[in-house]
Amino acid sequence: MNSFTPGEQAFVDRHRVARLATAELLGALHVIPIVYARVGDAVYFIIDDKPKHTHTGLKRLRNIEQNPRAALLIDDDDWTSLAYLLIHGRAAVVVDREQYVRVLSALRQRHPQYRAMPLPFDSHPMVRIAHERCHLWQAAPER
C-alpha cells in the first residue's frame, strides 16, 4: 500500500461522494456511487441500511470477492475548480472487529446519517480499499 500525498489526502477529505468501480473475474464492470471515510492511507465504505435486497449479497461485494482490484473516482464538477482524483487499489472486507469499530466511528463523524443506524459488524460489511496508485488532475492550480 502506498501513502497519499498531502494534496491527495486533502482532496479525499474535502469531498463526500465517490464512484466505486469493481469488476467480475471475467471483467464485467460495475460502478456505483458511495460515501466513504479516509482513515490513514485507506478509504473505507460500509453497506448501510438504505433500501437494498440484501446487505451481504450485493454485486460490489461479490465482485470484490472474485477480483479485489477496485478503483475510486472522486471528482469536483464545479467549473471554477474542475478536478478529480482516481484511486486504484485492492479492496477487502474488514474482518477485524476493532478496526471495524474504529472506522465506523470515522464514518459516523463524517456522515451524520450513519449515527442513527446500528450497523453491526455481523450484518453490515465494511470494505477497505488500500490504494496502490493515484492520479490527481486539476484544471487549474489550487489557490
Secondary structure, DSSP 8 states (H G I E B T S, - for coil): -----HHHHHHHHH--EEEEEEE-TT--EEEEEEE-EEETTEEEEE--SSS-S-SSS-HHHHHHHH--EEEEEEEE--TTS-EEEEEEEEEEE---HHHHHHHHHHHHHH-GGGGG----TTTS-EEEEEEEEEEEEESS---
